[in-house]
Amino acid sequence: MLNFIKTFARDEDGAVTVDWVVLTAAIVGLGIAVLISVRNGAETMAENIEAQLETDVPEISFTR
């Protein structure tokens, strides 16, 4: 039993898993923060593009 406890205490596999979980959570959190900060600008740009496309109708000609 004492040997099992010593082996368990020296095992580092679980620590690596915890590190990956923390890093993944940090990356997801940063991604959400970026999306929140860029959302208003992207919506404004999309509205401007929509307005431009509604008002400007390109003339298409297939003759030279």
C-alpha positions as a Markdown table, in Angstrom:
| # | Residue | x | y | z |
|---|---|---|---|---|
| 1 | Met | 0.0 | 0.0 | 0.0 |
| 2 | Leu | 2.8 | 2.4 | 0.8 |
| 3 | Asn | 4.4 | 1.7 | -2.6 |
| 4 | Phe | 1.1 | 2.5 | -4.3 |
| 5 | Ile | 1.0 | 5.9 | -2.5 |
| 6 | Lys | 4.6 | 6.8 | -3.5 |
| 7 | Thr | 3.9 | 5.9 | -7.1 |
| 8 | Phe | 0.7 | 7.9 | -7.1 |
| 9 | Ala | 2.5 | 10.9 | -5.6 |
| 10 | Arg | 5.2 | 10.8 | -8.3 |
| 11 | Asp | 2.7 | 10.4 | -11.2 |
| 12 | Glu | 2.5 | 13.7 | -13.2 |
| 13 | Asp | 0.0 | 12.7 | -15.9 |
| 14 | Gly | -2.9 | 14.4 | -14.2 |
| 15 | Ala | -1.0 | 17.7 | -13.8 |
| 16 | Val | -0.5 | 17.9 | -17.6 |
| 17 | Thr | -4.3 | 17.4 | -18.1 |
| 18 | Val | -5.0 | 20.2 | -15.7 |
| 19 | Asp | -2.6 | 22.5 | -17.5 |
| 20 | Trp | -4.3 | 21.8 | -20.9 |
| 21 | Val | -7.8 | 22.4 | -19.4 |
| 22 | Val | -6.6 | 25.8 | -18.0 |
| 23 | Leu | -4.9 | 26.8 | -21.3 |
| 24 | Thr | -8.0 | 25.8 | -23.3 |
| 25 | Ala | -10.3 | 27.7 | -21.0 |
| 26 | Ala | -8.0 | 30.8 | -21.3 |
| 27 | Ile | -8.1 | 30.6 | -25.1 |
| 28 | Val | -11.8 | 30.2 | -25.2 |
| 29 | Gly | -12.2 | 33.2 | -22.8 |
| 30 | Leu | -9.9 | 35.3 | -25.0 |
| 31 | Gly | -11.9 | 34.4 | -28.1 |
| 32 | Ile | -15.1 | 35.4 | -26.4 |
| 33 | Ala | -13.6 | 38.7 | -25.3 |
| 34 | Val | -12.4 | 39.4 | -28.9 |
| 35 | Leu | -15.9 | 38.6 | -30.3 |
| 36 | Ile | -17.6 | 40.9 | -27.9 |
| 37 | Ser | -15.2 | 43.8 | -28.6 |
| 38 | Val | -15.4 | 43.4 | -32.4 |
| 39 | Arg | -19.2 | 42.7 | -32.7 |
| 40 | Asn | -20.4 | 46.4 | -32.8 |
| 41 | Gly | -17.9 | 47.3 | -35.5 |
| 42 | Ala | -18.7 | 44.3 | -37.6 |
| 43 | Glu | -22.5 | 45.0 | -37.3 |
| 44 | Thr | -22.0 | 48.6 | -38.4 |
| 45 | Met | -19.8 | 47.6 | -41.3 |
| 46 | Ala | -22.4 | 45.0 | -42.4 |
| 47 | Glu | -25.2 | 47.6 | -42.3 |
| 48 | Asn | -23.1 | 50.0 | -44.3 |
| 49 | Ile | -22.4 | 47.4 | -47.0 |
| 50 | Glu | -26.1 | 46.5 | -47.1 |
| 51 | Ala | -27.1 | 50.1 | -47.6 |
| 52 | Gln | -24.5 | 50.5 | -50.3 |
| 53 | Leu | -25.6 | 47.4 | -52.1 |
| 54 | Glu | -29.3 | 48.5 | -51.9 |
| 55 | Thr | -28.6 | 51.9 | -53.5 |
| 56 | Asp | -26.0 | 51.2 | -56.1 |
| 57 | Val | -27.1 | 48.9 | -58.9 |
| 58 | Pro | -24.3 | 48.0 | -61.2 |
| 59 | Glu | -24.9 | 48.2 | -64.9 |
| 60 | Ile | -24.1 | 44.9 | -66.6 |
| 61 | Ser | -23.5 | 44.9 | -70.4 |
| 62 | Phe | -22.6 | 41.9 | -72.4 |
| 63 | Thr | -21.9 | 43.9 | -75.6 |
| 64 | Arg | -18.7 | 45.7 | -76.5 |
